[in-house]
Amino acid sequence: MVAVGVNSDLEEGDTGSGSFPECPRCGSEIVATTVIGPSEGTASPCGCRVIPPVLEFE
């Protein structure tokens, strides 16, 4: 499982909105993915099937 952490530079009271990538299928935030194969994974917590590079940052 690959987990994506939140920004460590958040100021007090900031919820960190936008720190996680959006699920390309349902739009909810992805906090982790489980990679099933080279081109298949499951996003958490929504459970949608995604392609593993969805967590790569620019």
N, C-alpha and C positions, 0 to 999 in steps of 0.2 A: 504494500500500500504506500502511496506517495501522498504526504500531507503538505499543504501549503500554509505557512504561518502568516500571521498578521504583521503589519508594518510595526517595527519596534520603535519608531519615532513618533508615535501618536501622542498628542497632548492630552492632559487630564480632561475627562469629560467627553472626549471624542470617541464615538462608537466604532470608527474605522470603516464606515460605509464605503464599499467599493474596493476593499482589500482583497477580496477573493474573486476569481474569474466567474463569469456567468455560465450556466449550463446552456449550450446551444439549442437544446430541445425545449426546455420549460422556462428558462430565464432565472431560476433561483441560483443562489450562490453555491459554488462547489467548494467544499472544504477538504475533500480528499477524493481520490479515485482508486479503484481496485482494477489492476490490469489483468485481463483474462488471457489475452494473446497479443501478438504484435500489432493488431489493428482493432482491438476490441477492449473496452473497459466499462466500468460502472461508476457513475458519479455518486457521491454521498453529500448530503443526506437524501437527495431526491430519488435516487435509484435509476435514473435514465441511463441508457446505453450511450457511450461516447467513445470517440477515437482518442487514445491516450495523449497525443500532443495538445489536447485542449487545455492542459495546465501550463504549457510553456508560456513564459512571459516575454514581451518584446524588449 
